[in-house]
Amino acid sequence: MYHPTTRVLAILEMLQSRPGISGAAIAEQLEVDRRTVRRYITMLEDLGIPIESTRGPYGGYRLRPGYKLPPLMFSDNEALAITLSLILAQRQGMSVEPAATAGALAKFERVLPEALRERLQAVRDVVTFAPAPAAAFYPSSSTLMGLSLAITRGERVLLRYQSGAAETERRVGPYRLGFPRGRWALAAGGQRPPAKRAFRHIRTSRRVGSAEIFAH
């Protein structure tokens, strides 16, 4: 059912996702006997991958803690899902920084096997998406992550945003970040939680000290 090389790579993926997996579980997954599993484990060790094993009824295999794993391996379905997600973010204006999304997609495609890369390129060429809004705004990565962290922790932020033709600042308590109708928007309260509104065209944000935290 599987090529030996495919089985060896599958074992490596199991060791990454299920540390301590037993030889019996690996054998069942790959449809081989336990002696074959041990042979594949030896092949990985010969490649310089440090694998620790424990004996007994609760024993199993795991990668040595702290070992830097080789590049990630993706199935065809996983590669397609990642490619479509990046393309959708790019073409719908959801990218926080368009250059970052384009760079991530280029790096991802470079590590794919040539045959898979060719198939994914065909998908990119023929699949169409509705165009992004003409005035789509891209917050920076630091702004998006900072606001998300503030919402998670219940912290207030000092927000700079566009109000008409003017740019203004306001201290707010954010509680939701969304992408309605193709534009990033932040739902936040004012000095008191009941005073709530939505902010768009966010420029920068700065988290305020813990003394400003309130429960929403």
N, C-alpha and C positions, 0 to 999 in steps of 0.2 A: 504493500500500500504506500509506503514512504521510501524515498531514497535514503541511504545511510547518512549522507550529509545533512539532509533535512531533519532526520531524527536527532542528530547531534545538536543542531541549532535549536530544535524544539526543546531538548533537555536544558540547554542554557537559558532559554526563555522561562521554563518552569522554575529553575533555580532562582531567577530574578523575581518572579511573581509569587512563588510559594516556597520560601525558605524552610528547610527541614522536611521537604517532601520525601516520602519513603520510596525505596527502590521498587516496591510492589506497585505503588501508585503510578510511577513513571512507566513501568512495564505494561500496566493495563492501558494507560493512555496511548502508548505507542504500538501496542499490540505485539510485543516481543517478550522474551523471557528475561528473568532477572540477570542471568549471566551476560546477555547482550547489553543490558543497561550498564553493568559494571564495565564492559568493554568500551562503551561510549563515554562513560565518565573518565576512563583512562585516556581516551583520545583528547578530551577537553583539557585534562591535566598536562598532557604532552604539548598542548598549545600554549601552556603557561597560565592557564586559568586556575587559581587556587580554590580547590573544593574541599570542604571539611565533611567528614562522615562520622556518624555515631551509630553504634551497634545496639541491638536489643529491639524489643517489641515497639518501642517509641522512637527508634532511630530513624535517620534519614540523611539527606544531603543538603548542603547549603554552601553558598559562596562565602569565602573568608570575609568577616566584617571589615569594612573600610576599603575593600577592593574596588577600584575604579572600573566600572563596567564598560565593555566595548559599545560602539554605536548601537542605538536601538534598532530592532528588526520589526518590520511591519508586514502583516499579511496584505494581500491585494485589496481586500475589503477595507482594512484599516487605512491603507494608503489613499484609497479613493475617498473615504470619509474626511480625512485631513485635507486633501486637495480641494474638495468641494467646499469645506468650511472656510478655508483661506480665500478661495475665489469669491465666495458669497460675501465675506466680510469686506473684501476689496471693492467689489462692484456695487455693493449696497451702501457704501459710505460708512460702514460700521468700524472700519479700521481706526484705531487711535492715532496711528501715524502711518499713512499709506506706504511710505518707503520701507517701514519695518515689516509690513505684511508682504510686500513684494520680495523683500530680502529673505524672509522666512520661507516663502514658497520656492524661491530659487535654490536655497540651501537644501531644502527637503528633496527637491527633484534631483539634485546632483548625487545624492547617496542612493537613489533607487536603481535597481537593475535596469538595463537599457530597454528590455522588452516591456517592462511595466511602465517605465517612463514614457514610452511611445504610446501606450494605450491611454495613459492619463492625459497626455497632450491632445489626443483625439477628443477626449471628453471636454477639455478646455476649449477646443476649437468649435465644437458644435452646440454645447449647452449655453443657453442664453438666459439672462436675468433681466428683470425690469431695471432701468437705469436708476442710479442714485439721485436723490433730490439735488437740484442745481446748486443750492446753497448749503450743501452738507458741511458740517463743521467737525473737525477732528481735534478732540482734546488730546493733550500730551499723555504719554504713558504714565508719567509721574502723577499727573492730575487725576487720572482715572483710578489708579491704584490707591492714591492717597485718600480720595473720597470714599472708595470702597472700604478701606480700613477704618475710616472715621465712622461710617455707618455701622460696621460690625461692632465697634467698640463703644458706640454711643457718644462720640466726641463731637464737639462743635468745630466749625472751620471758619476761617476768614476767606470769603469768596469774592473774587473779582469777576464781574460778568457784564454783558452788554445789555443796556436798557435803552432802547431807541437808538439815538445817535451817540449817546453818552456811555462811558464806561464807569461803573460804580463799584463800590465795595460794601459788603454786608457780612455781619457775623451771624451764622445760621447753624441750625442743627439738622444735618441731612439724615433722611431715613429711607430714601429709595433712589436708585439710579436706573434709568431705563433708556430704551431706544425706540420710542413711539414714532410711527410715520417717517422713519428714516432719519431721525435726528436724535442726538444724545440730549437727555434732559435729566435734571436733578430735582427731586421733590425734597423740600426742606422747610423747617419751621424758623420763625424769627427769634426774638429774645425770649419768647415763651412758646412752648410746644403748640398751643392752639393756633397760632398765627402761621399758617402753612401756605406755601405757594410753590410753583414749579419754575426752575431756572433753566434757560437755554443759552447757547452761545457762551459757555463758560470759558474763561481765559486761564486763570490760575486759581489754585486754592492752597491755603496753608493751614495745617492743623493747629488748633489752639491748645494751650496747656491743659492738663487734667483738671484744673480748677474750674474749667468751663464745661465740664461734662454734665449732661443731664439725661434722665431716663425718658425715652419717648414711647 
